[in-house]
Amino acid sequence: MPLEALAASVSEQVRALAEIAAACGARLVHVKPHGALYNQAVKNRDLAAAIAKGVAKAQSKCSSGVIPLPVLVGLAGSPMLDAFRQAGLPLPPRPSPTVRYEPDGTLRSRKFR
């Protein structure tokens, strides 16, 4: 998928989720790329930047008003977090006791957990 298309897709998904949350009286607090997209973005700065662009763009497209920027979750110490940080998105570390990682920092497949 071209990076611009990915950014647009991420933007639309985050915007839609933020609107659903708002309709239920909740607020979107964080966003984390899932599975293979996450694993690729850990190593691919351009891909991570496209994800960040999509999340940031979603803020201005929410029909229920401007949504606060959600925290964008990524692998600590990776180029992914650098790209997210450069986009001005708030970041947390990503510890998780239920998730297993490979030595290179990517997520371990569930079939090996």
C-alpha positions, 0 to 999 in steps of 0.5 A: 500500500502506498504511504499516502494511502496508508496515512489516509486509511489510518486517519479514517480509522482513528477518526471513526473510532474517536467518533464512536467513542464520543457518541458513547461518552468516552474519549480515544486515549491511545492508538497502537498499530496492530500486528504486522503493521506494528512489526514493519513500522518498528524498522521502517521509519517512512512507514512509521511516519505515515502512521503518525501522519494519519493519526495527527490528520484524524484530529482535524477531521472528527465531525464531533469537534477536534479530538485531543491527540491520542497517545501513539504507542510504539516500541521503546528505543525504535525508529518508530518512536522517533517518527512519532515524536517528530510528528508531535504526538504524545508517547508512552513507553510500551511495557506489557506483561502479556506480550512477548517479543523477539530479540529484535524487538518485534512482536512474537507470533502468538503461535510461539507464546 
